[in-house]
Amino acid sequence: MRLARLAAPSAALLLLLSGAPSLAQPGPGGPPAVGVVTVERRPVTESTEFVGRVEAPERVELRARVTGFLQERLFREGQEVKTGDVLFRLERAPFEAEVARAQATIASAEAELQNANISLARARELVRTSAGTQVRVDDATAAQRSAQATLLGAQAQMRVAQINLGYTEIAAPIDGKIGRSTFSVGSVVGPSSDPLATIVSQDPMRIAFPVNLRTGTELRDRYASRGGAEATRVRIRLVTGAIYGQVGRIDFIDTQVDRNTDTILVRALIPNPPRHGPGTGPSPGTEGGVDRELIDGMFVNVFVEGAEPVSTVVIPRSAVLQDQQGNYVFALDAENKAARRPVTLGRSIADQVVIERGLEGGERVVVEGVQRVRPGQPVQPGPATAPLRAPGRG
């Protein structure tokens, strides 16, 4: 029994002599040690992320407006074209013959009209000398008017023939990139045929993305006092994970909510310049086309940001607790007593969170050891091991 009583103090003495580290914890009944940070207002660029798709603002399907043989294709598939560039030619000979026949019909109608004018003048002269009758004048007048109408019809047919001849050349109606050709040279094409090719505009591009109604309402309220959509800018992240170097702007918000998804469509315009700049020559694999980053139809991540940073409170997420009454933090008073402070959370930025309401800046907030804190209880504060970092663009 004597040896047993000596064993405990001997073990404690050996522990002290060996230099083993001891836990720096307060004894029973002492205030718990906690890590705290002082809340500061910091400039933060507000950002909300969505999933969107790149769209060309203009898309044109090239179709033949007359029936004929496809005689020439005057472009390389995938190249960029300018408005007015001739892209296809149909066989012209049948339409040139129609123009010639219309010209002949006009010449015949003009001769008939000239003869009718002479007959009408003669009938009027005879009736003045009492050698003719009014019936003959009326017949000559009707014949003259009929000849006039025939000439007008021939001239209209001439115009139609010239229009159809013009349709044998199919030109680009917009600037953009032309896709593959559906038909080979020698094929018969017409108004009922599939499109010959499709042109999509390239610069700028549209970014279309759906926004759920709740988020859309929050964004509207957030930027209403700053100018609405004009107070925002749009950035996108490509499928490679890289942030696209150009900045866009919102140019359209739909007037109706999709009843199936409870979302509203938003569109932004963003520049899409050549990747290598003008004058650097074609990029490999584009067959003389211009290489641009954005392609019609591709998926991207969309970030709607505030155009100007705003001063806001940001704290580590580890400081936030939650119960049935909502989110709250523990703030310390001058006597190091913890007080429950209800907060309204904004978006997260990495391991930090924006506080929209509940903190104004300058408060000391518990971020480490919060599980040991009780409202009104004194604590032993110390610097947090992970100090509050300045948030970047979120």
Secondary structure, 3 states (H helix, E strand, C coil): CHHHHHHHHHHHHHHHHHCCCCCCCCCCCCCCEEEEEECCEEEECCEEEEEEEEECCCEEEECCCCCEEEEEECCCCCCEECCCCEEEEECCHHHHHHHHHHHHHHHHHHHHHHHHHHHHHHHHHHHHCCCCCHHHHHHHHHHHHHHHHHHHHHHHHHHHHHHHHHCCEEECCCCEEECCCCCCCCCEECCCCCCCEEEECCCCEEEEEEEEHHHHHHHHHHHHHHCHHHHEEEEEECCCCCECCCCEEEEEEEEEEECCCCEEEEEEEECCCECCCCCCCCCCCCCCCCCECCCCCCEEEEEEEECCCEEEEEEEHHHCEEECCEEEEEEECCCCEEEEEECEEEEEECCEEEEEECCCCCCEEEEECHHHCCCCCECEEEECCCCCCCCCCC
